[in-house]
Amino acid sequence: MGFGVGTVGAASLNGLEFRFARVDGGSGAVNSSVSGVEARLKTLMLRGLDGERAAQAELLSNLSRYLRAYFARRLGHGASDIEDLVQEALLAVHLKRASYDRSQPFTPWAYGVARYKLLDHFRRIGSRAEAPLEDAGVLFAADDAAPREARRDLGRLLEGLSERQRELVRDVKLTGLSIEEVSRKNGMSASAVKVSIHRGIQAMARRARDEDR
């Protein structure tokens, strides 16, 4: 998708719409504050789209530290929902990666996912707090996460789940299968699949919080 300076683009995430601003100029140049990050992360994204699983895992691991710092700044360090939001955003990036336009910068796209998740969180808890549309640099320019956060990745957290639960989370959240498809595949009711996935994500968030203590 192509957007002009200061315009707002839209994309779909799990049937809902999130909006994000493009932060480049008319020539497509990314804001200088995130140019190095843009080059590194976009390369990983493209390699992941081309089937390199290791590159995709590295991308998610890199994104986790930026997301954690971004949500902490918006919610306050120590907020109990930070890790849940990080994992939800990582899953969204992985699940919706096929919708990414290779001709466009990666950092505004990733920022749009993070901002959407923050707005969705505010809606869920009935908060009137806002997440103003900003430059993608607010997510990527400042890397103030601890080294241990950079090493944590989605795959490691998934390993803490039971084999069945891990398969359900991967099928729905990563592969993109529908709840109905997964319920037929596993001989489970749709409601049982939903409950198991919800509990699995909660378990991943608890494990991540425990590792930080």
Order of alpha helices (4+ residues) and beta strands (2+ residues): beta-beta-alpha-alpha-alpha-alpha-alpha-alpha-alpha-alpha-alpha-alpha
